[in-house]
Amino acid sequence: MRLRITFTKLGELKYISHLDLMRLWERALRRARIPVAYSRGFNPRPKITFAAALPLGFASRGEVMDVVLERRLSPHHFVQRVREQLPRGVELLDVEEVHPALPSLQSQVRFAEYRVVVASDESRAEMEARLERLLRAQRLPRRRRRKEYDLRPLIDALWIEGEAPGGTLIGMRLRVGEGGTGRPDEVLDELGLAERVVSIQRERLLFASSGAQTGV
């Protein structure tokens, strides 16, 4: 059977890498005695897949992963066993059974929504003007890992959510997929706000088939 888990990655855990997060989950599931299925071959690996890797330094309230089990275990019993094995900052928000034949999470995720707090004494109108100027741009050429790309098609929407402790709260919906993945820190750089970042948090992932998977 296949379980889909939505969970948080908050607090100090935002500083652990995606690889360390994978190891954290493997250890927690092993200690909870969850019957995780393993791949075959010379180096068997637990069948755990994540929808989209979260960059180092970003918190999240809507991470999603799939776990394949060797035998049936209800979502309720999964939560009971696993919850006490998780460190502070990782909270189980939702566990549901999904059909084993569904496409992989990675192939179905389309967008990620973020909430970003930036330190600013600008008015709401001034901040909205920044966002509008960026959204009017035809191209936003960038370079990542020695490869040039256009950031503009990866930005689906930007908006002001309001005030937040320490500054202004900006919402972002960025594309995720094989054609490219938008990063909120790069959007902030284009906005001229990279040096004012207070916090970046992923709120939810949006999928092609089911709309949204989120913890809020």
C-alpha positions in Angstrom: 0.0 0.0 0.0 1.0 3.6 -0.5 0.6 6.4 2.1 0.8 10.1 1.3 2.1 12.2 4.3 1.9 15.9 4.7 4.3 17.3 7.3 6.0 20.5 8.6 9.7 21.3 8.6 10.0 24.2 11.0 12.4 25.8 13.5 16.0 24.7 13.5 15.2 21.9 11.0 15.1 24.4 8.2 18.9 24.3 8.4 19.2 20.6 7.6 19.7 19.4 4.0 17.2 17.4 1.9 19.5 14.4 2.3 19.5 14.8 6.0 15.7 15.1 6.0 15.5 11.8 4.1 17.7 10.1 6.7 15.6 11.6 9.5 12.5 10.0 8.0 14.2 6.7 7.4 15.4 6.6 11.0 12.0 7.6 12.4 10.1 4.9 10.3 12.6 2.3 11.3 12.3 3.1 15.0 8.5 3.1 14.7 8.7 -0.3 13.1 6.8 0.8 10.0 6.8 -2.0 7.4 8.4 0.1 4.7 8.9 -1.6 1.3 12.4 -1.7 -0.2 13.7 -1.6 -3.7 15.3 -4.6 -5.2 18.9 -4.9 -6.3 22.4 -4.6 -5.0 21.7 -1.6 -2.8 18.0 -1.8 -1.6 16.5 1.5 -0.6 13.3 2.3 1.3 10.5 3.3 -1.1 10.1 6.9 0.2 9.7 9.7 -2.3 9.4 13.5 -1.8 7.3 15.8 -3.9 9.9 18.6 -4.2 13.2 19.2 -2.3 13.1 22.2 0.0 16.2 24.5 -0.3 18.4 24.8 2.8 17.3 27.6 5.1 13.6 27.5 4.1 10.9 26.4 6.6 7.7 24.6 5.4 4.2 24.0 6.6 3.3 21.7 3.6 5.9 19.1 2.7 4.6 16.0 1.0 6.0 12.5 0.6 4.9 9.0 -0.3 5.8 5.9 1.6 5.2 2.4 0.1 4.5 -0.3 2.7 4.9 -4.1 2.5 1.6 -4.7 4.3 -1.5 -2.8 5.2 -1.3 -0.2 8.0 -4.1 2.3 8.6 -3.2 6.0 8.5 -4.4 6.2 12.1 -1.9 3.6 13.3 0.8 5.1 11.2 0.4 8.4 13.0 0.3 6.7 16.4 3.6 4.9 15.8 5.5 7.6 14.0 4.6 10.8 15.9 6.6 10.1 19.0 9.7 9.3 16.8 9.8 12.7 15.1 11.9 15.6 16.3 10.6 19.0 17.2 9.8 20.9 14.0 8.4 17.9 12.2 4.6 17.5 12.7 2.3 15.1 10.9 -0.5 17.2 9.4 -2.2 14.6 7.2 -1.8 10.9 6.3 -3.9 9.3 3.7 -3.9 6.1 1.6 -3.5 6.7 -2.2 -3.7 4.3 -5.1 -0.4 2.5 -5.7 -0.7 3.1 -9.5 -0.9 6.9 -9.2 1.9 8.8 -11.0 4.9 9.8 -8.9 4.6 12.9 -6.7 7.5 14.5 -8.6 5.7 14.2 -11.9 2.5 15.8 -10.5 3.7 18.8 -8.6 3.1 22.0 -10.5 3.5 25.0 -8.1 4.8 25.9 -4.7 3.4 28.7 -2.6 5.6 30.7 -0.2 5.1 33.3 2.5 8.1 35.7 2.8 8.7 38.3 5.4 10.9 41.2 4.4 12.1 44.1 6.6 10.7 47.2 5.1 9.4 50.7 5.9 7.8 51.1 2.5 4.1 51.6 2.2 1.9 48.8 0.8 1.4 50.8 -2.4 5.2 51.1 -2.9 5.8 47.4 -2.2 3.0 46.5 -4.6 4.6 48.7 -7.3 7.8 46.6 -6.9 5.9 43.4 -7.5 4.0 44.9 -10.5 7.2 46.1 -12.2 8.6 42.6 -11.9 5.5 40.9 -13.2 5.5 43.3 -16.2 9.0 42.2 -17.2 9.2 40.1 -20.4 12.4 38.3 -19.4 14.4 37.9 -16.2 17.7 36.3 -17.3 19.5 34.5 -14.4 22.4 32.2 -14.0 22.3 29.1 -11.7 25.1 26.6 -11.5 26.8 28.1 -14.6 23.6 27.7 -16.6 21.6 30.6 -17.9 17.8 30.6 -17.7 14.8 32.9 -17.7 13.2 33.3 -14.2 10.1 35.1 -15.5 8.1 32.0 -16.7 8.7 30.4 -13.3 6.8 33.2 -11.5 3.1 32.5 -11.6 1.9 35.1 -9.1 3.1 37.6 -6.5 1.0 39.5 -4.0 1.1 41.4 -0.7 -0.6 39.6 2.2 -0.2 42.4 4.7 2.0 43.4 7.6 4.0 40.9 9.6 6.2 41.2 12.7 9.4 42.8 11.4 8.1 43.9 8.0 5.9 43.1 5.1 4.4 39.7 4.2 4.7 38.7 0.5 3.0 35.8 -1.1 4.5 33.9 -4.1 3.3 31.1 -6.3 6.3 29.6 -8.3 6.4 26.9 -10.8 7.9 23.5 -10.0 8.8 20.9 -12.6 11.2 19.5 -15.2 11.0 22.7 -17.1 12.5 24.6 -14.2 11.7 25.5 -10.6 11.4 29.0 -9.3 13.2 29.9 -6.1 11.8 32.6 -3.8 15.3 33.9 -2.9 16.0 34.6 -6.6 12.7 36.4 -6.9 13.6 38.5 -3.9 16.9 39.3 -5.6 15.1 40.5 -8.7 12.8 42.6 -6.4 15.8 44.2 -4.8 14.8 42.7 -1.4 17.4 40.0 -1.0 19.2 41.8 1.8 16.0 42.4 3.8 14.7 38.8 4.1 13.5 37.9 7.6 12.0 34.5 6.8 11.0 32.3 3.9 8.4 29.6 4.4 6.8 27.2 1.9 3.1 27.0 2.6 1.9 24.3 0.2 2.5 22.4 -3.0 -0.1 22.3 -5.8 -0.5 19.2 -7.9 -1.9 18.6 -11.4 -4.5 16.1 -10.3 -5.7 17.0 -6.8 -5.2 20.7 -6.6 -3.4 21.3 -3.3 -1.7 19.5 -0.5 -1.0 21.7 2.5 -1.0 21.8 6.2 -2.9 25.1 6.7 
